[in-house]
Amino acid sequence: MRWIILFLILSLSSNSQTFKVPPLRNGGDKIVHFAVSYILTYNSYNYLKDKMPKRRAKIYSTLIATGAGIAKEIIDEKWRKGYELDDITANSFGISFALLTIDF
């Protein structure tokens, strides 16, 4: 997991230096959505797996990350520029990747 986080940080850093724009523009925001969803899913699963069956822990960790992503998009819709379907897609990929790497 440390290698994945390091890769995401380096990707964000090199992207911002190449295009000479702030790192959260031109898709950098999607990397953050992916990383946060991955981290929420992975860490909540590792916390819950000792407290309940592993299948239920996977379901709850997925719901936690999905709920956080939806809440963020609701905030964006009400008080910012509006929600983006690409953000929801990045969240979904982060959750899916976490579920693939949980038992790997």
N, C-alpha and C positions, 0 to 999 in steps of 0.2 A: 504494500500500500504506500509506503514511503516513496518508492520509485514513481508511482503514478502521480502523487502530489507534486513531487519534484519536477516531473515532466510537464504537468499543467502550469506550474509557476514559470518554468523556463519558456514554455510556449507563449504565455502571456507577455513575458518580458521581451522576447525576441520580436514578437508581433508589434509591440509598441515602438521598438527601436527602428524596425524596418520601414514602417509607414509614417513615422514622425507625427503620430496623433496620440491623444490620451488612450491608455490601454483599454478602456471600457467602450470604445467606439469601434465601428467596423467589425463587429462580431466578437469582440473581447468579452462582452456581456454574456454571450452564450457559453463561453468557457467557464465563467463564474457560476452560471446556472447549473451546468453539468457537474462541476466540482462540488458545489454545495449539496446538490441532490445525492451525489455519490457518498459524500461524507456523512450526511444525515442517515441515509439508508444503512450504510456499513456499520457505523458506530451504534445506532439504535439497535440493530440486530445483535451485535456483540454484547450489548448490555442486556437485552431481553432473552437471549438464547438459554441462559442459565436459570431463568425464572419461569419458563413455560416451554412447551414443545417447540422444536425448531421450525416446523411449518407455520405455526401461529406467530412466532417471532418474525418470520419473513413477511407475513401478511401485515402485521402491525408496523414493522419498519418501513414497508412500502407506503402504508397509509400516512405515516408521520411525514415522510418526505413529500408525498403528493399533496398533503394538506398545506405544508409550508409553501410549496410552489404555487398552489392555487391562491393562498392568502396573499402572496407577493403580487400576483397578477391582479387580484381584486384591488389592492392598494394602488397599483399602477393605473388601473382603469378609473378609479375615483379621483385620485389626486395628482396623477402625473400625466404622461402623454398617451395613455391607453395601453391595453394589454397587447402582447405580441404572441402570435402562435408559435413563432420560432423559439421563444423562451420556454414555452410549455414542452416543445419537442426536445429541447436541450435537457430539461428536467427529466423527461421520460428516458432519454438515453443514459443519463447519469444513474437513475434508479435501476434500469435494466443491466447496466454494466456492473453495478454493485451486487445485484442478485446473482450474476454470473460468477463473480469472484469470491462470493461469501464462502462457499465450501470448496474452493479450488485449492 
